Amino acid sequence: MSNEPDPERLKALEDKLAKLRKQAPGETDKPPRGGVAQSELAWRMVIELVSGLGIGFGVGYGLDVLLGTLPIFMIIFVLLGLIAGVRVMMRTAAEINAKPDAAPAADEEGK
């Protein structure tokens, strides 16, 4: 028995791998929505909301420390940060929903 692989078995293995690598036109490994996975979009929205809250908390707490009115500005700016975060999330959601609708229209114009 030699240490060299059998050329026929290697050819058969290469053929099997080539068949498995080929996919039907509808089956792709690409993530949906123009290359961005759904989990990435969800994390983006969470980060937008949390960053709005964090910035609002920081500004409100800073003003409270400077002015000596501890809870008032912190509460106001946290609520403003929440509102801003939700608005940015809604804008992102509208942007995401608009992209798939625009793509088929562009494909039809090119035909």
C-alpha positions as CSV (number, residue, x, y, z in Angstrom):
1,M,0.0,0.0,0.0
2,S,1.5,3.4,-1.0
3,N,1.1,6.8,0.6
4,E,-0.2,8.4,-2.7
5,P,-3.9,9.1,-2.9
6,D,-6.0,7.3,-5.6
7,P,-6.5,9.8,-8.5
8,E,-10.0,8.3,-9.3
9,R,-11.2,8.9,-5.7
10,L,-9.8,12.4,-5.7
11,K,-11.6,13.2,-9.0
12,A,-14.8,11.8,-7.6
13,L,-14.5,13.8,-4.4
14,E,-13.8,17.0,-6.4
15,D,-16.9,16.4,-8.6
16,K,-19.0,15.9,-5.4
17,L,-17.7,19.1,-3.9
18,A,-18.3,21.0,-7.2
19,K,-21.9,19.8,-7.2
20,L,-22.4,20.8,-3.6
21,R,-20.9,24.3,-4.1
22,K,-23.3,25.0,-7.0
23,Q,-26.5,26.5,-5.8
24,A,-29.8,27.2,-7.4
25,P,-30.3,30.9,-8.5
26,G,-32.7,31.6,-5.6
27,E,-30.5,30.1,-3.0
28,T,-27.7,32.4,-2.0
29,D,-25.5,32.7,1.1
30,K,-25.8,36.5,1.1
31,P,-27.7,38.1,4.0
32,P,-31.0,39.7,3.1
33,R,-31.5,43.4,2.4
34,G,-28.5,44.4,0.5
35,G,-25.9,42.6,2.4
36,V,-27.0,43.5,6.0
37,A,-28.2,40.7,8.2
38,Q,-31.4,41.2,10.3
39,S,-29.4,40.9,13.5
40,E,-27.1,43.7,12.5
41,L,-30.2,45.9,11.8
42,A,-31.7,45.0,15.2
43,W,-28.4,45.8,17.0
44,R,-28.2,49.1,15.2
45,M,-31.6,50.1,16.4
46,V,-30.9,49.0,20.0
47,I,-27.6,51.1,20.0
48,E,-29.5,54.1,18.6
49,L,-32.0,53.9,21.5
50,V,-29.4,53.3,24.2
51,S,-27.1,56.1,22.9
52,G,-30.0,58.6,23.0
53,L,-30.7,57.6,26.6
54,G,-27.1,57.8,27.5
55,I,-26.5,61.2,26.0
56,G,-29.7,62.5,27.6
57,F,-28.6,61.1,31.0
58,G,-25.1,62.6,30.6
59,V,-26.3,66.1,29.7
60,G,-29.0,66.1,32.4
61,Y,-26.8,64.9,35.1
62,G,-24.1,67.4,34.1
63,L,-26.5,70.3,34.3
64,D,-27.9,69.1,37.6
65,V,-24.4,68.9,39.1
66,L,-23.5,72.3,37.8
67,L,-26.7,73.9,38.9
68,G,-27.3,71.9,42.1
69,T,-30.8,70.7,41.0
70,L,-30.0,66.9,40.9
71,P,-33.1,65.1,39.7
72,I,-34.9,67.7,37.5
73,F,-32.7,68.1,34.5
74,M,-31.6,64.5,34.5
75,I,-35.2,63.3,34.2
76,I,-36.0,65.9,31.5
77,F,-33.0,65.0,29.4
78,V,-33.4,61.3,29.8
79,L,-37.0,61.6,28.5
80,L,-35.7,63.8,25.6
81,G,-33.0,61.3,24.9
82,L,-35.6,58.5,24.8
83,I,-37.7,60.5,22.4
84,A,-34.7,61.2,20.2
85,G,-33.7,57.6,20.2
86,V,-37.1,56.4,19.2
87,R,-37.3,59.0,16.4
88,V,-33.9,57.8,15.1
89,M,-35.1,54.2,15.3
90,M,-38.2,55.0,13.4
91,R,-36.2,56.8,10.7
92,T,-33.9,53.8,10.4
93,A,-36.9,51.4,10.1
94,A,-38.4,53.6,7.4
95,E,-35.0,53.6,5.6
96,I,-34.8,49.8,5.8
97,N,-38.3,49.3,4.5
98,A,-37.7,51.7,1.6
99,K,-34.6,49.9,0.3
100,P,-36.2,46.6,-0.8
101,D,-39.1,48.5,-2.5
102,A,-36.6,50.6,-4.5
103,A,-34.5,47.6,-5.6
104,P,-37.2,45.8,-7.8
105,A,-38.1,49.1,-9.4
106,A,-34.5,49.6,-10.4
107,D,-34.3,46.1,-11.8
108,E,-37.4,46.7,-14.0
109,E,-36.0,49.9,-15.4
110,G,-32.8,48.2,-16.4
111,K,-34.6,45.6,-18.6
